[in-house]
């Protein structure tokens, strides 16, 4: 399953860090952050609960950049 989320991030370098953090989150098959569009596209592993996984993605990203936000 794939979903798109609106994000808030200050710079392209931070967006790259958020993409890496999202990809490392259990339950995420792939993630792509588009800094210009302020969107994160996430593909979830089979059988995963997207809401629960995205809470983990948010927590992992906030460890790197406290001002980062994902609108779930």
Secondary structure, 3 states (H helix, E strand, C coil): CEEEEEEECCCHHHHHHHHHHHHCCCCEEEEEEECCCCEEEEEECCCCCHHHHHHHHHHHHHHHCCCCEEEC
